[in-house]
Amino acid sequence: MFRLAPSFALVFAFSGLAWGAESATDDKSVGKTTMLQDGTILVGVPGPGPDSRAQAVLEVQPGDTNYQQIIDHVGGLKPGETKPIPPWPDPPPPLKDEPVPAEPPPGA
């Protein structure tokens, strides 16, 4: 289950400049993720400006159904490590033999 981290100060206390320092190398990043020493993953979503700090922080505990998916998506994550989050890929287009779902009629 995703939970909002109890305090934004927690993110900045352990990440320091990491949230802004990597921005030059991860222009396509959709946020940052950090693993705490206890295995908890904090997922930070940036604010609207280029120098914005985290606007929202999700806390993902070991055992959460999305936990391993997040680790795999960022290419592995170890306690104390912070990594940029690459965008998730768009869903693949339908195969030629697969029917394309019809749009629902207006007002349906």
C-alpha positions, 0 to 999 in steps of 0.5 A: 500500500502506498502511503504519504511520507509523514514529513517532507523533511525526512526526504530532504534530511537523507537526500540532501542535494541528491534531488536537485544534483542529478537533474542535469543527467536525468532530463527525462526523469519523472521523479526520484526514488530513495531506499532507506536503510530499513528497505522502505522506498520513498518515491518523490514527484517533482514540483512544477518548476525546474528547480522544485523539490519534491511536491509529493512523496510516496512511501512504499514498504517491503511486501507492498505489491508494487515494491519489486516493480519499482526496484526493477523499473529503476534498475535496482535499488540498495539501501541509501541509494537515490536514483531517477525514475525513468518514464514508464513506457506507453502500452504497446500498440495492438497487434494486427490480428487484435481488434482495436477496442471501439470508442464508446458512443457519446453519452454512454 
